[in-house]
């Protein structure tokens, strides 16, 4: 993938703690919440995504200011989205975009499904 417009929209993924609802705007804002209700209330974490040479750079996360994460995104044939971490010093962002971290009692690998 090489364009933010390929992933613009609302997505949902299952995790050990419930779900993640993610919204990607055309400007590259990635917002994530643990329920649709929290998303509607504005109770979200957010950061910016930019595409460069088929990689995603993730920046401006309030919990990890100054840290830049690097990711790859793949759209599957069934229209699901998988984001893979290349490197990111911000573990909180990894847990909301890609997967659980080592040591979790119930590990998860996030697969985002489009929401109509």
VOBA-1610 file (N, C-alpha, C; in pm, whole numbers, padded with zeros to 5 digits, always signed):
BEGIN
Unk+00083-00117+00000Unk+00000+00000+00000Unk+00088+00124+00000Unk+00038+00226-00066Unk+00120+00345-00074Unk+00040+00475-00062Unk-00088+00465-00027Unk-00171+00584-00024Unk-00270+00574+00093Unk-00281+00679+00171Unk-00371+00680+00287Unk-00515+00652+00245Unk-00553+00694+00124Unk-00690+00674+00078Unk-00729+00527+00067Unk-00630+00439+00061Unk-00658+00295+00054Unk-00710+00241+00187Unk-00686+00314+00297Unk-00731+00265+00428Unk-00824+00363+00500Unk-00866+00468+00433Unk-00959+00563+00494Unk-01090+00491+00524Unk-01142+00515+00644Unk-01270+00456+00682Unk-01269+00411+00826Unk-01371+00334+00861Unk-01387+00280+00996Unk-01358+00132+00994Unk-01282+00087+01092Unk-01236-00051+01101Unk-01260-00103+01242Unk-01275-00234+01257Unk-01288-00295+01389Unk-01201-00421+01392Unk-01135-00443+01507Unk-01049-00560+01525Unk-01073-00618+01664Unk-01066-00750+01676Unk-01081-00816+01805Unk-00946-00827+01874Unk-00948-00808+02007Unk-00827-00822+02089Unk-00868-00892+02218Unk-00771-00928+02300Unk-00802-01000+02423Unk-00888-00917+02519Unk-00884-00785+02508Unk-00959-00701+02599Unk-01093-00658+02541Unk-01131-00709+02426Unk-01256-00671+02362Unk-01232-00641+02217Unk-01257-00515+02179Unk-01235-00476+02040Unk-01160-00344+02034Unk-01106-00316+01917Unk-01055-00184+01885Unk-01135-00134+01765Unk-01188-00015+01777Unk-01253+00053+01666Unk-01156+00161+01621Unk-01122+00160+01493Unk-01027+00257+01440Unk-01092+00334+01325Unk-01064+00464+01322Unk-01110+00549+01212Unk-00987+00616+01153Unk-00972+00603+01021Unk-00863+00667+00949Unk-00924+00776+00860Unk-00878+00900+00879Unk-00930+01012+00801Unk-00846+01032+00676Unk-00899+01104+00576Unk-00822+01133+00454Unk-00695+01214+00483Unk-00693+01287+00594Unk-00574+01366+00631Unk-00467+01280+00698Unk-00501+01152+00729Unk-00405+01063+00792Unk-00420+01048+00941Unk-00522+01107+01001Unk-00545+01091+01144Unk-00598+00950+01171Unk-00530+00878+01261Unk-00571+00745+01304Unk-00625+00761+01446Unk-00755+00735+01464Unk-00817+00741+01597Unk-00861+00601+01634Unk-00839+00562+01759Unk-00876+00428+01803Unk-00940+00435+01940Unk-01043+00353+01960Unk-01115+00344+02088Unk-01148+00197+02113Unk-01193+00167+02234Unk-01225+00029+02268Unk-01373-00005+02250Unk-01449+00088+02194Unk-01589+00060+02160Unk-01639+00168+02065Unk-01747+00138+01996Unk-01810+00238+01909Unk-01862+00355+01991Unk-01913+00325+02110Unk-01964+00430+02197Unk-01853+00527+02238Unk-01737+00472+02275Unk-01624+00558+02311Unk-01577+00641+02192Unk-01580+00581+02073Unk-01541+00655+01953Unk-01636+00773+01933Unk-01766+00749+01946Unk-01865+00855+01927Unk-01851+00965+02033Unk-01813+00927+02156Unk-01797+01025+02264Unk-01665+01100+02253Unk-01576+01054+02164Unk-01448+01121+02149Unk-01342+01070+02245Unk-01370+00958+02311Unk-01273+00898+02404Unk-01179+00808+02324Unk-01080+00870+02262Unk-00993+00797+02170Unk-00847+00831+02194Unk-00761+00744+02143Unk-00620+00775+02125Unk-00604+00809+01978Unk-00510+00895+01945Unk-00493+00930+01805Unk-00349+00964+01774Unk-00315+00949+01647Unk-00185+00987+01595Unk-00198+01003+01443Unk-00094+01054+01382Unk-00094+01079+01237Unk-00021+00966+01164Unk-00076+00931+01048Unk-00012+00834+00959Unk+00024+00903+00829Unk+00145+00879+00781Unk+00185+00926+00649Unk+00252+00811+00576Unk+00229+00805+00447Unk+00290+00701+00364Unk+00413+00757+00296Unk+00521+00681+00301Unk+00645+00716+00233Unk+00709+00587+00182Unk+00725+00575+00052Unk+00788+00457-00008Unk+00725+00328+00042Unk+00593+00320+00039Unk+00516+00202+00079Unk+00524+00170+00229Unk+00586+00256+00308Unk+00588+00241+00453Unk+00500+00347+00515Unk+00446+00314+00632Unk+00366+00409+00708Unk+00452+00462+00822Unk+00455+00593+00837Unk+00515+00655+00954Unk+00401+00699+01046Unk+00412+00667+01173Unk+00311+00704+01272Unk+00375+00801+01371Unk+00316+00921+01384Unk+00373+01025+01469Unk+00264+01095+01548Unk+00307+01179+01642Unk+00218+01268+01717Unk+00119+01196+01807Unk+00162+01089+01874Unk+00080+01021+01972Unk+00112+01083+02108Unk+00012+01134+02178Unk+00034+01207+02303Unk+00111+01126+02406Unk+00097+00994+02406Unk+00167+00911+02505Unk+00312+00885+02468Unk+00349+00916+02344Unk+00485+00890+02298Unk+00533+01005+02209Unk+00521+01125+02257Unk+00561+01240+02177Unk+00707+01228+02134Unk+00733+01257+02011Unk+00869+01250+01959Unk+00906+01114+01903Unk+00828+01010+01935Unk+00857+00876+01883Unk+00787+00857+01749Unk+00859+00802+01653Unk+00801+00769+01523Unk+00801+00619+01506Unk+00686+00567+01469Unk+00674+00424+01439Unk+00673+00402+01290Unk+00721+00287+01248Unk+00726+00252+01107Unk+00652+00120+01087Unk+00560+00120+00991Unk+00470+00007+00970Unk+00453-00021+00821Unk+00402-00140+00792Unk+00355-00178+00660Unk+00208-00214+00673Unk+00129-00191+00569Unk-00012-00228+00569Unk-00039-00319+00451Unk-00125-00417+00475Unk-00163-00509+00369Unk-00314-00527+00370Unk-00375-00506+00254Unk-00518-00529+00237Unk-00533-00670+00181Unk-00605-00753+00251Unk-00626-00892+00209Unk-00739-00898+00105Unk-00751-01011+00037Unk-00855-01029-00063Unk-00995-01018-00004Unk-01010-01050+00126Unk-01141-01042+00190Unk-01169-00902+00246Unk-01090-00803+00204Unk-01104-00662+00245Unk-01064-00635+00389Unk-00996-00730+00454Unk-00943-00704+00587Unk-00809-00635+00574Unk-00772-00565+00680Unk-00648-00487+00683Unk-00558-00541+00794Unk-00434-00566+00760Unk-00335-00607+00859Unk-00222-00505+00854Unk-00187-00450+00971Unk-00077-00355+00983Unk+00036-00427+01055Unk+00154-00424+00997Unk+00271-00492+01051Unk+00372-00389+01103Unk+00422-00411+01222Unk+00523-00323+01280Unk+00659-00354+01220Unk+00725-00251+01169Unk+00866-00263+01132Unk+00949-00227+01256Unk+00922-00109+01311Unk+00986-00067+01436Unk+00903+00045+01496Unk+00894+00046+01629Unk+00825+00153+01699Unk+00865+00147+01845Unk+00925+00254+01897Unk+00960+00257+02039Unk+00837+00275+02129Unk+00722+00304+02070Unk+00599+00328+02146Unk+00515+00201+02154Unk+00527+00129+02264Unk+00456+00001+02277Unk+00305+00019+02279Unk+00256+00130+02331Unk+00112+00154+02333Unk+00054+00161+02193Unk+00127+00219+02101Unk+00080+00229+01963Unk+00083+00091+01895Unk+00187+00013+01921Unk+00196-00122+01864Unk+00074-00204+01906Unk+00037-00195+02035Unk-00076-00274+02087Unk-00209-00234+02024Unk-00217-00115+01966Unk-00344-00070+01908Unk-00345-00074+01756Unk-00231-00105+01695Unk-00225-00112+01549Unk-00194-00252+01498Unk-00118-00330+01575Unk-00064-00455+01522Unk-00095-00576+01608Unk-00048-00577+01733Unk-00053-00701+01812Unk-00024-00674+01958Unk-00050-00778+02037Unk-00012-00770+02177Unk+00140-00782+02187Unk+00192-00747+02301Unk+00335-00756+02324Unk+00369-00885+02397Unk+00493-00931+02391Unk+00531-01054+02461Unk+00494-01048+02609Unk+00451-01161+02660Unk+00418-01170+02802Unk+00270-01155+02832Unk+00189-01123+02735Unk+00045-01112+02757Unk-00013-01250+02784Unk-00111-01256+02873Unk-00174-01384+02904Unk-00249-01439+02784Unk-00314-01352+02711Unk-00387-01394+02591Unk-00341-01308+02474Unk-00241-01353+02400Unk-00187-01274+02290Unk-00290-01256+02178Unk-00277-01149+02104Unk-00364-01124+01991Unk-00285-01064+01877Unk-00337-01084+01758Unk-00283-01031+01634Unk-00399-00958+01567Unk-00390-00827+01557Unk-00504-00748+01510Unk-00525-00760+01360Unk-00645-00798+01323Unk-00692-00798+01185Unk-00811-00705+01183Unk-00803-00597+01107Unk-00908-00496+01102Unk-01007-00530+00991Unk-01135-00528+01026Unk-01244-00551+00933Unk-01314-00419+00903Unk-01349-00396+00776Unk-01416-00270+00744Unk-01556-00265+00805Unk-01597-00147+00847Unk-01731-00125+00899Unk-01808-00045+00795Unk-01924-00095+00760Unk-02005-00025+00658Unk-02080+00091+00718
//
